[in-house]
Amino acid sequence: EDFTFGQAEREVMDQDGHFVFPGLLTHTAQERLIESLSYIESIKPQGVEGHEPNRFAAEFDSYLESLIGHPQMLMLARSILGDEIRYDHCATLNRPGGNKGQPWHTHGYGEENPALGFVRTFFYVNGFEPNDGGLKVVPGSHLFRERMDRADTDEILQAEWLQGKVHPITGESLQVEALSVPSGTVITMWTFAAHGVNP
């Protein structure tokens, strides 16, 4: 589907650290993603350590590879980062029912140079609810550009990493936000944004 990422959307992303495009993926795109993600999942057992299919998915599936240079993906990346962009990797994060989620973490990149940006773009074919594999974020956490290895619970995150931190733009204390999105949603996020996944 078509989408808009103009000045208003950029301001939201820069303040919150992420931007949600609810239901952006077409039905056809969702079906193709399900096929590709299922294929990657099926070949994981034969993967070679250091070159696992789920970590380098675009090298193992032509549809996932095609998304890297898709005009809308390039438009989104350039709207956020500017004309000069580089692709890093395409990973699949399939989460079957009953999985343990993902602890709180951030990803470092160019900490010493604020001019460098790195965004992650997630496709949620099935959508999610907070208690069903839902993504959790801390709006404003990206503005600290601090790498955090992991925090296993919300309580640990609040006691150790969030303690005393206030949002540099709003002046409010940083808080955990559990997202909820419909199927076919795309979320793009600054790599420094603290995030985790509920079980």
KELUMDREN-593421 format. One record per residue: z, y, x of N, C-alpha, C in turn; residue in three letters. Coordinates in nm, 4 decimals. Example, Ala and Ser with C-alpha at 12.3 -4.5 7.8 and 13.67 -1.06 7.14 Angstrom:
2
{r {0.7800 -0.5690 1.3190} {0.7800 -0.4500 1.2300} {0.7800 -0.3300 1.3200} 'ALA'}
{r {0.7080 -0.2250 1.2850} {0.7140 -0.1060 1.3670} {0.7870 0.0030 1.2900} 'SER'}
! end
This chain:
199
{r {0.0000 -0.1184 0.0837} {0.0000 0.0000 0.0000} {0.0000 0.1246 0.0881} 'GLU'}
{r {-0.0427 0.2361 0.0293} {-0.0364 0.3628 0.1015} {0.1080 0.4116 0.1063} 'ASP'}
{r {0.1393 0.4890 0.2065} {0.2736 0.5440 0.2180} {0.2651 0.6828 0.2780} 'PHE'}
{r {0.3737 0.7557 0.2645} {0.3834 0.8897 0.3215} {0.4960 0.8916 0.4227} 'THR'}
{r {0.4685 0.9450 0.5398} {0.5738 0.9693 0.6373} {0.5485 1.1078 0.6958} 'PHE'}
{r {0.5955 1.2063 0.6217} {0.5775 1.3450 0.6622} {0.7063 1.4050 0.7136} 'GLY'}
{r {0.7174 1.5362 0.7065} {0.8337 1.6059 0.7605} {0.9629 1.5663 0.6910} 'GLN'}
{r {0.9591 1.5539 0.5581} {1.0814 1.5183 0.4842} {1.1303 1.3793 0.5229} 'ALA'}
{r {1.0364 1.2847 0.5336} {1.0732 1.1484 0.5710} {1.1231 1.1421 0.7150} 'GLU'}
{r {1.0610 1.2211 0.8005} {1.1033 1.2256 0.9415} {1.2456 1.2796 0.9532} 'ARG'}
{r {1.2786 1.3801 0.8725} {1.4135 1.4361 0.8766} {1.5173 1.3322 0.8347} 'GLU'}
{r {1.4839 1.2526 0.7329} {1.5757 1.1465 0.6893} {1.5952 1.0450 0.8014} 'VAL'}
{r {1.4843 1.0031 0.8631} {1.4955 0.9042 0.9710} {1.5744 0.9593 1.0883} 'MET'}
{r {1.5494 1.0839 1.1248} {1.6204 1.1426 1.2378} {1.7686 1.1609 1.2091} 'ASP'}
{r {1.8052 1.1824 1.0833} {1.9470 1.1968 1.0480} {2.0146 1.0606 1.0329} 'GLN'}
{r {1.9474 0.9669 0.9668} {2.0101 0.8375 0.9376} {1.9874 0.7328 1.0456} 'ASP'}
{r {1.8750 0.7430 1.1167} {1.8426 0.6432 1.2174} {1.7471 0.5363 1.1691} 'GLY'}
{r {1.7169 0.5377 1.0400} {1.6230 0.4408 0.9833} {1.5567 0.5017 0.8610} 'HIS'}
{r {1.4461 0.4415 0.8191} {1.3792 0.4852 0.6964} {1.3295 0.3607 0.6235} 'PHE'}
{r {1.3516 0.3587 0.4917} {1.3174 0.2434 0.4086} {1.1946 0.2751 0.3234} 'VAL'}
{r {1.0972 0.1833 0.3273} {0.9787 0.1902 0.2408} {0.9885 0.0751 0.1409} 'PHE'}
{r {1.0542 0.0955 0.0269} {1.0740 -0.0155 -0.0677} {0.9412 -0.0680 -0.1229} 'PRO'}
{r {0.9245 -0.1996 -0.1220} {0.8086 -0.2632 -0.1826} {0.6749 -0.2208 -0.1263} 'GLY'}
{r {0.6690 -0.1812 -0.0003} {0.5444 -0.1300 0.0588} {0.4385 -0.2389 0.0793} 'LEU'}
{r {0.4819 -0.3587 0.1140} {0.3868 -0.4654 0.1434} {0.3174 -0.5136 0.0162} 'LEU'}
{r {0.1860 -0.5266 0.0219} {0.1112 -0.5777 -0.0933} {0.1449 -0.7254 -0.1137} 'THR'}
{r {0.1103 -0.7759 -0.2320} {0.1332 -0.9176 -0.2607} {0.0569 -1.0050 -0.1609} 'HIS'}
{r {-0.0656 -0.9659 -0.1297} {-0.1458 -1.0419 -0.0331} {-0.0804 -1.0416 0.1037} 'THR'}
{r {-0.0309 -0.9259 0.1483} {0.0359 -0.9173 0.2788} {0.1602 -1.0051 0.2807} 'ALA'}
{r {0.2352 -1.0060 0.1716} {0.3547 -1.0902 0.1647} {0.3182 -1.2381 0.1753} 'GLN'}
{r {0.2111 -1.2782 0.1057} {0.1682 -1.4186 0.1123} {0.1248 -1.4563 0.2533} 'GLU'}
{r {0.0499 -1.3668 0.3172} {0.0045 -1.3946 0.4537} {0.1236 -1.4013 0.5506} 'ARG'}
{r {0.2207 -1.3140 0.5305} {0.3396 -1.3168 0.6155} {0.4176 -1.4463 0.5971} 'LEU'}
{r {0.4296 -1.4915 0.4734} {0.5003 -1.6175 0.4480} {0.4303 -1.7321 0.5206} 'ILE'}
{r {0.2981 -1.7355 0.5152} {0.2226 -1.8392 0.5868} {0.2486 -1.8318 0.7369} 'GLU'}
{r {0.2393 -1.7111 0.7915} {0.2566 -1.6944 0.9360} {0.3988 -1.7243 0.9800} 'SER'}
{r {0.4957 -1.6751 0.9051} {0.6354 -1.6982 0.9418} {0.6705 -1.8457 0.9308} 'LEU'}
{r {0.6142 -1.9129 0.8303} {0.6370 -2.0575 0.8163} {0.5762 -2.1325 0.9337} 'SER'}
{r {0.4592 -2.0894 0.9759} {0.3946 -2.1540 1.0901} {0.4786 -2.1367 1.2167} 'TYR'}
{r {0.5234 -2.0154 1.2424} {0.6062 -1.9908 1.3612} {0.7311 -2.0771 1.3567} 'ILE'}
{r {0.7930 -2.0865 1.2404} {0.9131 -2.1684 1.2254} {0.8820 -2.3150 1.2562} 'GLU'}
{r {0.7635 -2.3618 1.2145} {0.7273 -2.5031 1.2334} {0.7033 -2.5383 1.3801} 'SER'}
{r {0.6626 -2.4416 1.4627} {0.6337 -2.4732 1.6037} {0.7494 -2.4370 1.6979} 'ILE'}
{r {0.8569 -2.3813 1.6437} {0.9714 -2.3476 1.7286} {1.0247 -2.4666 1.8089} 'LYS'}
{r {1.0335 -2.5861 1.7477} {1.0875 -2.6988 1.8264} {1.0055 -2.7328 1.9513} 'PRO'}
{r {0.8776 -2.7003 1.9516} {0.7953 -2.7281 2.0687} {0.7900 -2.6111 2.1671} 'GLN'}
{r {0.8658 -2.5059 2.1384} {0.8623 -2.3871 2.2224} {0.9143 -2.4111 2.3631} 'GLY'}
{r {0.8639 -2.3311 2.4548} {0.9049 -2.3375 2.5950} {1.0072 -2.2272 2.6191} 'VAL'}
{r {1.1168 -2.2618 2.6841} {1.2205 -2.1620 2.7105} {1.1626 -2.0457 2.7907} 'GLU'}
{r {1.1884 -1.9249 2.7413} {1.1354 -1.8049 2.8041} {1.0052 -1.7576 2.7421} 'GLY'}
{r {0.9449 -1.8442 2.6591} {0.8221 -1.8063 2.5895} {0.8231 -1.8690 2.4495} 'HIS'}
{r {0.9352 -1.8483 2.3790} {0.9564 -1.9074 2.2481} {0.8649 -1.8435 2.1435} 'GLU'}
{r {0.8089 -1.9240 2.0518} {0.7195 -1.8701 1.9485} {0.7831 -1.7605 1.8640} 'PRO'}
{r {0.9110 -1.7727 1.8323} {0.9744 -1.6703 1.7491} {1.0012 -1.5410 1.8259} 'ASN'}
{r {1.0056 -1.5458 1.9565} {1.0273 -1.4249 2.0367} {0.8973 -1.3540 2.0710} 'ARG'}
{r {0.7861 -1.4289 2.0741} {0.6562 -1.3734 2.1088} {0.5543 -1.4135 2.0026} 'PHE'}
{r {0.5912 -1.3897 1.8775} {0.5184 -1.4463 1.7640} {0.3712 -1.4070 1.7581} 'ALA'}
{r {0.3389 -1.2846 1.7971} {0.1994 -1.2395 1.7883} {0.1078 -1.3176 1.8813} 'ALA'}
{r {0.1634 -1.3812 1.9830} {0.0825 -1.4621 2.0739} {0.0500 -1.5995 2.0149} 'GLU'}
{r {0.1178 -1.6348 1.9063} {0.1008 -1.7673 1.8472} {0.0342 -1.7634 1.7099} 'PHE'}
{r {0.0146 -1.6445 1.6542} {-0.0398 -1.6353 1.5183} {-0.1306 -1.5130 1.5082} 'ASP'}
{r {-0.2546 -1.5354 1.4667} {-0.3530 -1.4270 1.4661} {-0.3230 -1.3200 1.3613} 'SER'}
{r {-0.2630 -1.3576 1.2481} {-0.2310 -1.2557 1.1475} {-0.1216 -1.1623 1.1994} 'TYR'}
{r {-0.0183 -1.2204 1.2579} {0.0872 -1.1358 1.3146} {0.0304 -1.0481 1.4261} 'LEU'}
{r {-0.0598 -1.1024 1.5056} {-0.1251 -1.0226 1.6103} {-0.2019 -0.9058 1.5494} 'GLU'}
{r {-0.2669 -0.9288 1.4354} {-0.3487 -0.8241 1.3730} {-0.2647 -0.7067 1.3234} 'SER'}
{r {-0.1374 -0.7299 1.2985} {-0.0515 -0.6225 1.2488} {-0.0241 -0.5170 1.3552} 'LEU'}
{r {-0.0288 -0.5559 1.4819} {0.0016 -0.4628 1.5906} {-0.0933 -0.3431 1.5887} 'ILE'}
{r {-0.2222 -0.3702 1.5716} {-0.3205 -0.2624 1.5718} {-0.3658 -0.2207 1.4328} 'GLY'}
{r {-0.2920 -0.2628 1.3296} {-0.3298 -0.2242 1.1931} {-0.3223 -0.0722 1.1801} 'HIS'}
{r {-0.4226 -0.0096 1.1178} {-0.4242 0.1375 1.1086} {-0.2960 0.1984 1.0508} 'PRO'}
{r {-0.2352 0.1327 0.9518} {-0.1130 0.1891 0.8951} {0.0056 0.1753 0.9909} 'GLN'}
{r {0.0107 0.0650 1.0651} {0.1175 0.0496 1.1647} {0.1029 0.1548 1.2741} 'MET'}
{r {-0.0207 0.1775 1.3194} {-0.0424 0.2783 1.4210} {-0.0111 0.4179 1.3694} 'LEU'}
{r {-0.0472 0.4450 1.2438} {-0.0178 0.5753 1.1853} {0.1334 0.5977 1.1768} 'MET'}
{r {0.2062 0.4953 1.1335} {0.3514 0.5079 1.1246} {0.4112 0.5308 1.2632} 'LEU'}
{r {0.3717 0.4493 1.3602} {0.4267 0.4642 1.4951} {0.3980 0.6025 1.5529} 'ALA'}
{r {0.2762 0.6504 1.5337} {0.2408 0.7824 1.5878} {0.3083 0.8957 1.5109} 'ARG'}
{r {0.3347 0.8746 1.3824} {0.4069 0.9763 1.3049} {0.5484 0.9950 1.3577} 'SER'}
{r {0.6041 0.8864 1.4109} {0.7417 0.8907 1.4611} {0.7462 0.9290 1.6084} 'ILE'}
{r {0.6604 0.8663 1.6891} {0.6709 0.8777 1.8348} {0.5730 0.9748 1.8988} 'LEU'}
{r {0.4707 1.0154 1.8257} {0.3667 1.0985 1.8839} {0.2447 1.0136 1.9158} 'GLY'}
{r {0.1419 1.0758 1.9707} {0.0147 1.0070 1.9919} {0.0208 0.8953 2.0954} 'ASP'}
{r {0.1016 0.9135 2.1992} {0.1067 0.8131 2.3061} {0.2120 0.7086 2.2732} 'GLU'}
{r {0.1672 0.5883 2.2395} {0.2597 0.4809 2.2025} {0.2279 0.3554 2.2823} 'ILE'}
{r {0.3281 0.2683 2.2932} {0.3107 0.1385 2.3583} {0.3771 0.0329 2.2709} 'ARG'}
{r {0.3119 -0.0811 2.2628} {0.3651 -0.1946 2.1887} {0.4550 -0.2751 2.2822} 'TYR'}
{r {0.5678 -0.3230 2.2305} {0.6575 -0.4021 2.3131} {0.6525 -0.5499 2.2757} 'ASP'}
{r {0.6940 -0.5858 2.1557} {0.6925 -0.7270 2.1191} {0.6950 -0.7446 1.9675} 'HIS'}
{r {0.6591 -0.8634 1.9243} {0.6628 -0.9016 1.7832} {0.7455 -1.0293 1.7744} 'CYS'}
{r {0.8612 -1.0192 1.7132} {0.9502 -1.1352 1.6987} {0.9657 -1.1695 1.5515} 'ALA'}
{r {0.9940 -1.2961 1.5232} {1.0231 -1.3358 1.3862} {1.1710 -1.3692 1.3767} 'THR'}
{r {1.2340 -1.3175 1.2734} {1.3773 -1.3389 1.2522} {1.3970 -1.4050 1.1159} 'LEU'}
{r {1.3443 -1.5251 1.1015} {1.3621 -1.5987 0.9762} {1.5087 -1.6373 0.9616} 'ASN'}
{r {1.5655 -1.6081 0.8465} {1.7064 -1.6392 0.8237} {1.7197 -1.7291 0.7014} 'ARG'}
{r {1.7360 -1.8591 0.7230} {1.7508 -1.9503 0.6092} {1.8853 -1.9304 0.5398} 'PRO'}
{r {1.8938 -1.9745 0.4139} {2.0198 -1.9645 0.3403} {2.1325 -2.0303 0.4180} 'GLY'}
{r {2.2501 -1.9689 0.4121} {2.3660 -2.0237 0.4803} {2.3752 -1.9874 0.6273} 'GLY'}
{r {2.2835 -1.9027 0.6768} {2.2907 -1.8642 0.8182} {2.4109 -1.7723 0.8409} 'ASN'}
{r {2.4470 -1.7543 0.9666} {2.5665 -1.6774 1.0001} {2.5417 -1.5285 1.0164} 'LYS'}
{r {2.4201 -1.4833 0.9880} {2.3911 -1.3418 1.0034} {2.3775 -1.3039 1.1492} 'GLY'}
{r {2.4006 -1.1765 1.1777} {2.3871 -1.1245 1.3139} {2.4966 -1.0219 1.3375} 'GLN'}
{r {2.5741 -1.0349 1.4458} {2.6794 -0.9361 1.4716} {2.6215 -0.7959 1.4907} 'PRO'}
{r {2.7083 -0.6968 1.4803} {2.6692 -0.5587 1.5070} {2.6207 -0.5457 1.6506} 'TRP'}
{r {2.5138 -0.4678 1.6704} {2.4623 -0.4446 1.8048} {2.3678 -0.3247 1.8019} 'HIS'}
{r {2.3335 -0.2786 1.9188} {2.2266 -0.1797 1.9368} {2.1359 -0.2349 2.0458} 'THR'}
{r {2.0258 -0.1678 2.0668} {1.9351 -0.2056 2.1744} {1.9128 -0.0829 2.2620} 'HIS'}
{r {1.9284 -0.0989 2.3907} {1.9084 0.0136 2.4807} {1.7616 0.0336 2.5152} 'GLY'}
{r {1.7288 0.1551 2.5453} {1.5939 0.1868 2.5939} {1.5924 0.3324 2.6383} 'TYR'}
{r {1.5665 0.3566 2.7642} {1.5520 0.4926 2.8134} {1.6742 0.5797 2.7906} 'GLY'}
{r {1.7940 0.5207 2.8075} {1.9161 0.5983 2.7847} {1.9194 0.7275 2.8668} 'GLU'}
{r {1.8601 0.7205 2.9851} {1.8655 0.8350 3.0760} {1.7624 0.9425 3.0431} 'GLU'}
{r {1.6699 0.9125 2.9497} {1.5638 1.0084 2.9185} {1.5495 1.0232 2.7672} 'ASN'}
{r {1.6133 1.1252 2.7079} {1.6079 1.1438 2.5629} {1.4672 1.1666 2.5077} 'PRO'}
{r {1.3714 1.1979 2.5951} {1.2342 1.2191 2.5479} {1.1672 1.0873 2.5084} 'ALA'}
{r {1.2198 0.9747 2.5590} {1.1623 0.8450 2.5267} {1.2178 0.7934 2.3951} 'LEU'}
{r {1.1319 0.7400 2.3117} {1.1748 0.6824 2.1851} {1.1292 0.5382 2.1731} 'GLY'}
{r {1.2022 0.4606 2.0970} {1.1683 0.3211 2.0747} {1.2096 0.2902 1.9313} 'PHE'}
{r {1.1148 0.2456 1.8503} {1.1470 0.2103 1.7128} {1.1200 0.0618 1.6887} 'VAL'}
{r {1.1940 0.0069 1.5969} {1.1762 -0.1303 1.5504} {1.1309 -0.1216 1.4055} 'ARG'}
{r {1.0342 -0.2046 1.3705} {0.9853 -0.2063 1.2325} {1.0035 -0.3465 1.1779} 'THR'}
{r {1.0781 -0.3564 1.0685} {1.1125 -0.4841 1.0076} {1.0376 -0.5013 0.8767} 'PHE'}
{r {0.9852 -0.6211 0.8527} {0.9222 -0.6565 0.7256} {1.0156 -0.7520 0.6516} 'PHE'}
{r {1.0539 -0.7150 0.5298} {1.1408 -0.8000 0.4485} {1.0604 -0.8539 0.3312} 'TYR'}
{r {0.9983 -0.9698 0.3530} {0.9118 -1.0300 0.2521} {0.9898 -1.0583 0.1243} 'VAL'}
{r {1.1108 -1.1114 0.1379} {1.1910 -1.1507 0.0217} {1.2886 -1.0433 -0.0247} 'ASN'}
{r {1.3022 -0.9354 0.0487} {1.4061 -0.8380 0.0163} {1.5424 -0.8979 0.0457} 'GLY'}
{r {1.6482 -0.8261 0.0095} {1.7842 -0.8791 0.0305} {1.8853 -0.7952 -0.0452} 'PHE'}
{r {2.0013 -0.8556 -0.0657} {2.1201 -0.7893 -0.1191} {2.2248 -0.7879 -0.0080} 'GLU'}
{r {2.3261 -0.7022 -0.0203} {2.4261 -0.6938 0.0871} {2.4923 -0.8272 0.1213} 'PRO'}
{r {2.5162 -0.9119 0.0209} {2.5861 -1.0380 0.0462} {2.4895 -1.1557 0.0616} 'ASN'}
{r {2.3619 -1.1266 0.0867} {2.2608 -1.2319 0.0950} {2.1659 -1.2027 0.2116} 'ASP'}
{r {2.2216 -1.2004 0.3316} {2.1390 -1.1725 0.4489} {2.1003 -1.0270 0.4608} 'GLY'}
{r {2.1813 -0.9386 0.4033} {2.1479 -0.7970 0.4013} {2.1697 -0.7256 0.5324} 'GLY'}
{r {2.0811 -0.6304 0.5616} {2.0914 -0.5461 0.6796} {2.2005 -0.4420 0.6584} 'LEU'}
{r {2.2846 -0.4244 0.7612} {2.3879 -0.3212 0.7608} {2.3540 -0.2191 0.8684} 'LYS'}
{r {2.3793 -0.0927 0.8405} {2.3495 0.0141 0.9354} {2.4664 0.1112 0.9422} 'VAL'}
{r {2.4642 0.1955 1.0425} {2.5597 0.3058 1.0550} {2.4775 0.4326 1.0710} 'VAL'}
{r {2.4506 0.5051 0.9610} {2.3699 0.6264 0.9709} {2.4264 0.7241 1.0742} 'PRO'}
{r {2.3408 0.7704 1.1633} {2.3805 0.8647 1.2667} {2.4167 0.8005 1.3989} 'GLY'}
{r {2.4344 0.6685 1.4015} {2.4774 0.6020 1.5250} {2.3733 0.6137 1.6356} 'SER'}
{r {2.2465 0.6246 1.5972} {2.1390 0.6338 1.6970} {2.1471 0.7601 1.7808} 'HIS'}
{r {2.2104 0.8638 1.7271} {2.2155 0.9927 1.7959} {2.3050 0.9895 1.9198} 'LEU'}
{r {2.3871 0.8850 1.9324} {2.4734 0.8724 2.0498} {2.4009 0.8051 2.1664} 'PHE'}
{r {2.2901 0.7384 2.1382} {2.2103 0.6699 2.2403} {2.2983 0.5845 2.3316} 'ARG'}
{r {2.3912 0.5123 2.2694} {2.4811 0.4244 2.3433} {2.4456 0.2793 2.3154} 'GLU'}
{r {2.4388 0.2012 2.4194} {2.4165 0.0585 2.4011} {2.5487 -0.0095 2.3675} 'ARG'}
{r {2.5465 -0.0926 2.2650} {2.6638 -0.1693 2.2253} {2.6224 -0.3155 2.2252} 'MET'}
{r {2.6903 -0.3978 2.3022} {2.6502 -0.5373 2.3118} {2.6691 -0.6128 2.1810} 'ASP'}
{r {2.7886 -0.6095 2.1220} {2.8079 -0.6733 1.9920} {2.9485 -0.6460 1.9404} 'ARG'}
{r {2.9604 -0.6494 1.8099} {3.0892 -0.6464 1.7411} {3.0757 -0.7462 1.6265} 'ALA'}
{r {3.1634 -0.8446 1.6238} {3.1461 -0.9564 1.5308} {3.1755 -0.9234 1.3847} 'ASP'}
{r {3.2542 -0.8205 1.3591} {3.2877 -0.7860 1.2205} {3.2818 -0.6346 1.2004} 'THR'}
{r {3.2766 -0.5932 1.0743} {3.2812 -0.4496 1.0429} {3.4104 -0.3893 1.0953} 'ASP'}
{r {3.5189 -0.4642 1.0828} {3.6501 -0.4130 1.1239} {3.6553 -0.3886 1.2748} 'GLU'}
{r {3.5978 -0.4792 1.3525} {3.5943 -0.4606 1.4983} {3.5073 -0.3409 1.5330} 'ILE'}
{r {3.3923 -0.3303 1.4666} {3.3041 -0.2152 1.4907} {3.3781 -0.0846 1.4635} 'LEU'}
{r {3.4484 -0.0780 1.3500} {3.5187 0.0449 1.3130} {3.6328 0.0758 1.4082} 'GLN'}
{r {3.7044 -0.0272 1.4526} {3.8197 -0.0050 1.5400} {3.7792 0.0295 1.6826} 'ALA'}
{r {3.6677 -0.0260 1.7281} {3.6323 -0.0093 1.8694} {3.5196 0.0902 1.8935} 'GLU'}
{r {3.4091 0.0768 1.8240} {3.2938 0.1600 1.8553} {3.2858 0.2861 1.7696} 'TRP'}
{r {3.3232 0.2771 1.6432} {3.3125 0.3928 1.5541} {3.4324 0.4865 1.5620} 'LEU'}
{r {3.5407 0.4398 1.6201} {3.6652 0.5156 1.6231} {3.6433 0.6571 1.6774} 'GLN'}
{r {3.6696 0.7568 1.5941} {3.6618 0.8961 1.6354} {3.5220 0.9560 1.6389} 'GLY'}
{r {3.4203 0.8764 1.6105} {3.2829 0.9290 1.6143} {3.2491 0.9981 1.4821} 'LYS'}
{r {3.1879 1.1161 1.4952} {3.1397 1.1875 1.3769} {2.9890 1.2089 1.3917} 'VAL'}
{r {2.9219 1.2161 1.2798} {2.7771 1.2352 1.2791} {2.7449 1.3720 1.3395} 'HIS'}
{r {2.6629 1.3766 1.4455} {2.6333 1.5045 1.5110} {2.5638 1.6074 1.4221} 'PRO'}
{r {2.4986 1.5636 1.3151} {2.4294 1.6572 1.2265} {2.5160 1.6954 1.1068} 'ILE'}
{r {2.5764 1.5969 1.0414} {2.6526 1.6243 0.9189} {2.7995 1.6560 0.9443} 'THR'}
{r {2.8520 1.6126 1.0602} {2.9929 1.6325 1.0903} {3.0850 1.5339 1.0215} 'GLY'}
{r {3.0293 1.4383 0.9473} {3.1107 1.3382 0.8769} {3.1367 1.2184 0.9675} 'GLU'}
{r {3.2467 1.1472 0.9413} {3.2778 1.0264 1.0169} {3.1672 0.9232 0.9966} 'SER'}
{r {3.1342 0.8512 1.1019} {3.0336 0.7464 1.0896} {3.0887 0.6333 1.0039} 'LEU'}
{r {3.0045 0.5810 0.9141} {3.0457 0.4774 0.8205} {2.9425 0.3668 0.8141} 'GLN'}
{r {2.9881 0.2457 0.7854} {2.9006 0.1314 0.7636} {2.8343 0.1446 0.6276} 'VAL'}
{r {2.7047 0.1171 0.6222} {2.6307 0.1170 0.4963} {2.5556 -0.0160 0.4842} 'GLU'}
{r {2.5822 -0.0889 0.3758} {2.5118 -0.2149 0.3496} {2.3923 -0.1838 0.2607} 'ALA'}
{r {2.2728 -0.2165 0.3085} {2.1512 -0.1855 0.2347} {2.1167 -0.2961 0.1357} 'LEU'}
{r {2.0333 -0.2609 0.0395} {1.9797 -0.3542 -0.0586} {1.8365 -0.3117 -0.0850} 'SER'}
{r {1.7403 -0.4050 -0.0702} {1.5995 -0.3673 -0.0838} {1.5228 -0.4741 -0.1618} 'VAL'}
{r {1.4156 -0.4344 -0.2322} {1.3329 -0.5313 -0.3045} {1.2376 -0.6054 -0.2110} 'PRO'}
{r {1.1728 -0.7072 -0.2626} {1.0761 -0.7820 -0.1822} {0.9642 -0.6894 -0.1358} 'SER'}
{r {0.9085 -0.7220 -0.0198} {0.7973 -0.6441 0.0333} {0.8365 -0.5130 0.0978} 'GLY'}
{r {0.9635 -0.4987 0.1336} {1.0105 -0.3723 0.1926} {0.9871 -0.3690 0.3431} 'THR'}
{r {0.9572 -0.2504 0.3937} {0.9441 -0.2256 0.5373} {1.0520 -0.1243 0.5758} 'VAL'}
{r {1.1212 -0.1526 0.6845} {1.2222 -0.0597 0.7365} {1.1892 -0.0312 0.8820} 'ILE'}
{r {1.1869 0.0950 0.9184} {1.1685 0.1314 1.0581} {1.2964 0.1983 1.1066} 'THR'}
{r {1.3343 0.1720 1.2321} {1.4662 0.2116 1.2816} {1.4586 0.2498 1.4281} 'MET'}
{r {1.5296 0.3574 1.4644} {1.5443 0.3904 1.6058} {1.6214 0.2785 1.6740} 'TRP'}
{r {1.5812 0.2400 1.7934} {1.6391 0.1224 1.8580} {1.7868 0.1409 1.8903} 'THR'}
{r {1.8345 0.2642 1.9044} {1.9760 0.2875 1.9330} {2.0649 0.2781 1.8106} 'PHE'}
{r {2.0085 0.2631 1.6915} {2.0883 0.2583 1.5690} {2.1694 0.1292 1.5650} 'ALA'}
{r {2.2984 0.1417 1.5395} {2.3837 0.0222 1.5245} {2.3434 -0.0494 1.3974} 'ALA'}
{r {2.3239 -0.1814 1.4086} {2.2856 -0.2600 1.2910} {2.3352 -0.4034 1.3058} 'HIS'}
{r {2.3475 -0.4694 1.1939} {2.3897 -0.6083 1.1894} {2.3396 -0.6705 1.0615} 'GLY'}
{r {2.3607 -0.7995 1.0449} {2.3133 -0.8712 0.9272} {2.4275 -0.9527 0.8700} 'VAL'}
{r {2.4538 -0.9330 0.7400} {2.5560 -1.0136 0.6728} {2.5092 -1.1582 0.6608} 'ASN'}
{r {2.6029 -1.2537 0.6561} {2.5638 -1.3939 0.6303} {2.4972 -1.4079 0.4948} 'PRO'}
! end
